[in-house]
Amino acid sequence: MDIYLIRHTSVATAAGICYGQTDVGLSHRYEQEKARLCRVLAAGLGAGAVRAYASPLSRCRRLAEDVVAGPVCLDERLKEYHFGRWEMQAWAELPPHELAPWKADFVTQRAPEGETFTEVQQRAVAFLTDILPASAEPAGAEPTAADVLVFAHAALIRTLLCHCLDLPLANAFRLNVDYGSVTKIRYQRGQFLLDYVNR
C-alpha cells in the first residue's frame, strides 16, 4: 500500500504569520505549483484506483478536488496544528513568556488555548490506523490495497513521518516539507518504508 503525503501549495499570507488552523487562502502561484505537483504524482502513481483524503481547510480541500478525479474524503484529524490565541499573529510579536516555554518543549507544551504537538500526532496516527488494511499482507503476497493520497499540512505530515520511522517527535522540524511537495511511504507486511521525502 503506497501512501502519498501531500502538503498544500503556498498561501496568501505574509511571511512570519502563525496561521495554523485559520482557513487562509492560496497564493497567486497556485496553478503553477499545482501543475508541478501533478507531474510528481504522475511519475509515481500507477494506473489503479486511489483513495483520497484531505484536511477540510480550503487550502487542502481545493487542491485535492482539483487533482483527484474521484471523491475526496474530508477528515478533521488532518487539520494543521492548532495555535490557539497565536493564530494570525506574527511570530516575532508573540509574548516571550508564552513562546519561550513552547519553543523549549513544543512536544508537550501547548500553544495558549491550542494543542500540543503530541496531540497533533495522536490524531494523525488515529487517521493513519483507520486507513491501513485490516491485516498485514501474507508473506510473499502482492499488495492489494489502493494507493492513498493524503492532502494535509506540514506539521501533520511531520508527525506521521516521525511515527512511521520511529523518530522522536522533538526531531520533527528536522524534516523539510515544502509547499506543494510529495512524500511517499509504503505500508508493507506490517511496517512502514520511506521511498522519498519532500519531492
C-alpha positions as a printed Julia matrix, in Angstrom:
199×3 Matrix{Float64}:
   0.0     0.0     0.0
   1.54    3.29   -1.12
   0.7     6.45    0.83
   1.42    9.87   -0.67
   1.56   12.68    1.88
   0.92   15.93    0.04
   1.34   19.38    1.52
  -0.94   22.13    0.23
   0.54   24.8    -2.05
   1.72   28.21   -0.81
  -0.7    30.52    0.94
  -1.69   34.18    0.54
  -0.41   35.11    3.98
   2.51   37.36    4.85
   5.74   35.65    5.86
   6.17   35.18    9.59
   2.47   34.83   10.39
   1.28   31.97   12.58
  -1.78   30.72   10.71
  -2.28   27.09   11.87
  -5.94   26.11   11.58
  -7.05   29.51   10.26
  -8.63   28.96    6.85
  -6.29   31.16    4.8
  -6.4    31.46    1.01
  -3.91   30.21   -1.58
  -1.26   32.35   -3.24
  -1.17   33.56   -6.85
   1.28   30.72   -7.59
  -1.4    28.08   -7.09
  -1.81   26.94  -10.72
   1.95   26.72  -11.26
   2.54   24.81   -8.04
  -0.41   22.51   -8.69
   0.95   21.66  -12.16
   4.34   20.76  -10.71
   2.68   18.61   -8.04
   0.64   16.76  -10.66
   3.84   15.92  -12.56
   5.4    14.46   -9.42
   2.31   12.37   -8.7
   2.0    11.2   -12.31
   5.58    9.91  -12.21
   4.84    7.73   -9.17
   1.21    6.71   -9.24
   0.11    3.59  -11.05
  -2.98    3.26  -13.18
  -5.05    1.67  -10.41
  -7.66    3.14   -8.12
  -6.72    5.63   -5.43
  -8.34    6.71   -2.19
  -8.07   10.41   -1.42
  -8.32   12.16    1.93
  -7.91   15.81    2.79
  -7.95   18.28    5.62
 -11.23   20.21    5.43
  -9.33   23.52    5.42
  -9.79   25.07    1.98
  -6.08   25.14    1.08
  -6.04   21.33    1.19
  -9.6    20.67    0.08
  -9.31   22.75   -3.1
  -6.02   21.14   -4.09
  -7.39   17.64   -3.52
 -10.55   18.32   -5.5
  -8.55   19.82   -8.37
  -6.04   16.95   -8.51
  -8.19   13.88   -7.82
 -10.73   12.71  -10.38
 -12.82   10.76   -7.87
 -14.29   11.54   -4.46
 -12.24   13.13   -1.68
 -12.96   12.24    1.95
 -12.52   15.2     4.3
 -11.19   14.31    7.75
 -10.95   16.73   10.69
  -7.96   14.8    12.04
  -5.86   16.04    9.11
  -6.08   19.71   10.11
  -2.95   21.72   10.81
  -1.57   22.32   14.31
  -3.99   24.48   16.31
  -2.12   27.51   17.67
  -4.99   28.87   19.77
  -4.52   32.57   20.65
  -1.45   32.76   18.44
  -3.43   32.23   15.25
  -2.85   35.01   12.67
  -0.31   36.82   14.84
   3.26   37.49   13.81
   5.68   35.03   15.38
   8.04   37.93   16.17
   5.31   39.67   18.19
   4.18   36.75   20.35
   4.65   37.29   24.11
   8.08   35.9    25.07
   6.72   34.42   28.32
   4.34   32.29   26.24
   6.64   31.49   23.34
   9.8    30.53   25.24
   8.36   27.52   27.12
   6.69   26.27   23.95
   9.9    26.55   21.92
  11.79   24.7    24.66
   9.31   21.79   24.58
   6.72   22.05   21.81
   6.09   18.32   22.08
   4.28   18.59   25.42
   3.66   22.34   25.84
   0.53   23.65   24.21
   0.08   26.95   22.48
  -2.3    29.07   24.62
  -5.82   27.68   24.03
  -4.33   25.45   21.33
  -2.89   21.94   21.3
   0.42   20.17   21.87
   2.43   18.59   19.09
   1.79   15.25   20.77
  -1.95   15.81   20.33
  -1.41   16.59   16.64
   0.43   13.29   16.27
  -2.23   11.36   18.16
  -5.0    12.43   15.81
  -2.75   11.94   12.76
  -1.88    8.39   13.84
  -5.53    7.63   14.59
  -6.33    8.63   11.0
  -3.46    6.55    9.61
  -4.51    3.5    11.61
  -8.04    3.77   10.24
  -6.93    3.74    6.59
  -4.5     0.83    6.84
  -5.54   -2.66    5.71
  -7.31   -4.66    8.4
  -4.42   -7.11    8.46
  -0.9    -7.25    7.07
  -0.35   -8.86    3.69
   0.71  -12.52    3.92
   4.39  -13.21    3.33
   5.16  -13.2    -0.39
   1.78  -11.73   -1.36
   1.47   -8.78   -3.7
  -0.04   -5.65   -2.1
  -3.71   -5.26   -2.96
  -4.78   -2.05   -1.18
  -5.37    1.01   -3.34
  -2.84    3.82   -3.23
  -3.75    6.59   -0.8
  -3.39   10.34   -1.33
  -3.4    12.47    1.83
  -3.67   16.24    1.33
  -2.58   17.85    4.57
  -0.26   20.28    6.32
   3.42   20.44    7.2
   3.06   19.72   10.93
   0.66   16.85   10.3
   2.98   15.27    7.73
   5.98   15.63   10.04
   4.17   13.88   12.9
   3.22   10.99   10.63
   6.8    10.6     9.41
   8.06   10.55   12.99
   5.53    7.84   13.8
   6.25    5.73   10.72
  10.04    5.96   11.08
  10.17    5.71   14.9
  11.74    9.16   15.18
  11.43   11.28   18.32
   8.71   13.86   17.85
  11.16   16.5    19.09
  13.08   15.99   15.81
  10.05   16.66   13.6
  11.26   20.04   12.38
  14.45   18.5    11.01
  12.21   17.14    8.26
  11.72   19.65    5.46
   8.2    19.68    4.0
   7.81   22.34    1.29
   4.6    23.79   -0.09
   3.15   21.54   -2.79
   5.57   18.7    -2.01
   5.01   14.94   -2.02
   6.37   12.45    0.49
   5.85    8.74   -0.17
   5.73    5.93    2.35
   4.83    2.29    1.84
   2.98    0.03    4.25
   4.25   -3.46    3.6
   3.99   -6.59    5.73
   3.09   -4.6     8.8
   5.83   -1.97    8.6
   6.4     1.42    7.02
   9.1     2.05    4.45
  10.1     5.52    3.24
  10.51    5.94   -0.51
  11.15    9.7    -0.61
  10.59   12.97    1.24
   9.69   16.44    0.03
   9.75   15.75   -3.72
